[in-house]
């Protein structure tokens, strides 16, 4: 059984705004630095942000370029924070499993 497909409206005018200012968004979000969060790279997070903002009706409110860039950067930071938290949680789960295995081997 496949994943349920989300039906969100996309906004072509936002996609055009992203395309026009792609280089600046890339620079502002500091994607050039190599960072990994679990299995996600910073470029994965940037791509996910693009997809999120294209479907975000709040982005339509920002007609001014500077306001749009700040909105994009805000969304980028939110998605990056979520990725950091998920990676942190995976590390904690792995460590907890390691401790349980260690205790079980001592008893057995």
N, C-alpha and C positions, 0 to 999 in steps of 0.2 A: 504494500500500500504506500503510495507516494505522499509527500508532504502536501498539506493543504496550501493551495496557491492564494496568496494575498491579492486582493483586488483593490489597489489604491490608484487613485488618479495621478497621472504624471502631468507635469506642467512644462510644455516645450519652451516657454519663455524663460523659465529658470535654467533649463539645459543650455539655452543660447547664452545666457549671462555667465554660466560656468565656463562655457567654451571660450568666450571672449576674454575672460580673466583667469584662465586656467593656470598660467605661469605664476601669476601673482598669488593665487590661492595656494599653489604648491609651495611657494616661498614662505608665505605667512604661516602656514601650518608646519613649516620646518620638516618637510618630508625627506629632504636630502640626507638627514642623519639616519644612520642605520640603528633601528630599534626593533626588537622582537618582543612580543607578548604572547607567550605560549606558542601556538602555531601561526599567529598573525604577525605580519610585518607592518611597519608603519604605512607602507604603500597600500596594503590591504585595507587598513583603516581609512585611508584617504579615499579609496575607491568606494568603500561602504558609505562614507559620508556623502560622496557625490550622489549615490543612489538614494540615500535618505533625503537629501535636500531637494532633489528633483521631484520627490513625491510629497514634500512638505508644504502645505498651504500657507504656513506662517512666512515662508520665504517670499511669497508674493507681495507681502506688505513692504518689503525693502526695495524700493525703486532706486534709491541712491546707491551708487556702487560701493561707497565706503560702508554704508549700513549693511548691505548684502554681504560684504566680505567679513564683517564682524559677526553676522549671523552664521555664516558658514564656519568660521573659526570656532564659535561657541558650540555648534553641533559636532565639529571635529573633536573638540576636547571632551564632550560628553561620551562620544563613541570610544575614544581612546581610554577614558576612565573606566568604562564598562569592560573593555578588553583587558586592562590591567587587573581589575578585580576578578575577572574570570580566570586569568592565568594564575593569580595568587591563590584562588580557591583550588584550582587543579593541583598546585604544588602542595597545598596543605593536605589534600585528600591522599596524594601519593605518599606523603610522609606518614600519615596516619596508617595507611595500609602497610607500610614498611615496619612500623612499630608493632602492629598486630602480628605480622609474620614473625618478627623477632621474638615476641612473647610466646607464640605458639611453638616455636622451635625449642625454646628453653623448657617448656612443660613436657614436650614429647620426646 
